[in-house]
């Protein structure tokens, strides 16, 4: 399932919710895959489009245990009567191409960042830090950045 776009934003929302002092919850990625109609479910999507959908509709993300991951696009199910749900009150989108210092500052000040990357070189990843392949021209994968390390040769 090509739902990386949904996994990255749901992970970011889970993190922001916990950073605000709430319990760390496992929210439903499948709900975003099924219900974010401006995207293509397991065939791909946009992190910004999905965040825009969540922000405009104020849909509450339910726990993963209520709407489990199926690894395929399904019909959208709404949980209007659910006692629990997490919604967003806004988001920001930035182009961090070539601005690693700014990205690190945002990460420290705001928490994990859902980002799109060029992951072509990751197909044959064997270990260590990926170097010299920082193209921003072909974003084809979404990830959640949760930290960085300045102690090595490459931050």
C-alpha positions in Angstrom: 0.0 0.0 0.0 1.5 3.4 -1.0 0.1 5.1 2.0 3.4 6.8 3.2 1.7 10.2 2.9 -1.0 9.1 5.4 1.5 7.4 7.8 3.7 10.5 7.9 1.0 13.0 8.8 -0.8 10.7 11.2 2.6 10.1 13.0 3.0 13.9 13.2 -0.5 14.4 14.6 0.1 11.6 17.2 3.4 13.3 18.2 1.9 16.8 18.4 -1.0 15.4 20.5 1.4 13.7 23.0 3.8 16.8 23.1 0.8 18.8 24.3 0.6 16.5 27.4 -1.8 13.9 26.2 -1.3 10.1 26.1 0.6 8.9 23.0 -2.2 7.4 20.9 -2.0 5.2 17.9 -4.4 6.9 15.5 -6.0 5.5 12.3 -3.9 5.7 9.2 -6.6 3.8 7.4 -9.1 6.5 8.1 -7.0 9.0 6.3 -6.3 6.6 3.4 -10.0 5.9 3.0 -11.5 9.3 3.7 -9.1 11.9 2.3 -10.9 12.1 -1.1 -8.4 14.5 -2.7 -5.8 11.7 -2.6 -5.5 8.2 -4.1 -5.6 6.0 -1.1 -3.0 3.2 -1.3 -2.0 4.5 -4.8 -0.5 7.6 -3.4 -1.3 11.0 -2.0 -0.1 14.4 -0.8 0.7 15.2 2.7 -0.4 18.8 2.2 -3.6 17.8 0.6 -4.4 15.4 3.4 -3.6 18.0 6.1 -5.7 20.5 4.2 -8.6 18.1 4.2 -8.2 17.4 7.9 -8.0 21.1 8.7 -11.0 22.1 6.6 -13.3 19.2 7.7 -12.3 19.0 11.3 -12.6 15.2 11.0 -11.6 13.5 14.3 -9.0 10.8 13.8 -10.1 7.7 15.8 -7.8 5.2 17.3 -6.2 2.6 15.1 -8.0 -0.1 17.1 -11.3 1.3 15.9 -10.3 1.7 12.3 -7.4 -0.7 11.6 -4.9 -0.6 8.8 -5.9 -3.0 5.9 -3.1 -2.2 3.4 -5.7 -1.4 0.8 -8.1 1.5 0.0 -11.6 1.0 1.4 -14.8 2.8 1.9 -14.7 5.7 4.3 -16.3 5.1 7.7 -17.1 8.1 10.0 -17.4 7.7 13.7 -19.7 10.5 14.8 -20.5 8.9 18.1 -17.0 7.9 19.1 -16.0 9.2 22.5 -12.4 9.8 21.4 -10.9 11.6 18.4 -8.1 14.0 17.6 -8.6 16.8 15.1 -6.1 19.5 13.9 -6.5 23.2 14.3 -4.1 24.2 11.5 -0.9 23.3 9.9 2.0 24.9 8.0 3.8 23.8 4.9 7.4 24.8 4.0 9.9 24.0 1.3 13.1 23.0 3.2 15.1 22.2 0.1 18.7 23.1 1.0 17.7 24.5 4.4 18.7 21.8 6.8 19.5 24.3 9.6 16.0 25.7 9.4 14.5 22.2 9.3 16.4 21.4 12.5 15.2 24.6 14.2 11.6 23.8 13.3 12.0 20.2 14.5 13.3 21.4 17.9 10.7 24.1 18.3 7.6 22.3 16.9 8.3 18.6 17.0 8.3 15.9 14.3 8.0 17.0 10.7 6.1 15.2 8.0 8.2 15.6 4.8 8.4 14.4 1.3 11.7 13.2 0.0 13.4 11.7 -3.1 13.8 8.1 -1.9 15.1 6.5 -5.2 18.5 5.8 -3.7 16.8 4.1 -0.7 15.8 1.1 -2.8 19.3 -0.5 -2.3 20.0 0.9 1.2 22.5 -1.2 3.1 23.1 1.0 6.1 24.6 4.1 7.5 23.8 7.7 6.6 22.6 8.4 3.1 24.8 11.0 1.5 25.1 13.0 -1.6 21.6 12.3 -2.9 19.6 15.3 -1.6 17.7 16.1 -4.8 14.4 18.0 -4.2 13.3 17.6 -7.8 11.6 14.2 -7.4 9.7 13.9 -4.2 8.3 10.4 -4.2 8.0 9.3 -0.6 6.8 10.7 2.7 8.4 10.2 6.1 8.3 11.6 9.6 11.5 13.2 10.8 11.8 12.9 14.6 15.3 14.0 15.3 18.8 14.7 14.1 22.4 14.1 15.2 25.3 16.6 14.9 28.0 14.3 16.3 28.9 12.6 13.1 30.4 13.9 9.9 27.0 14.4 8.4 24.1 16.0 10.4 
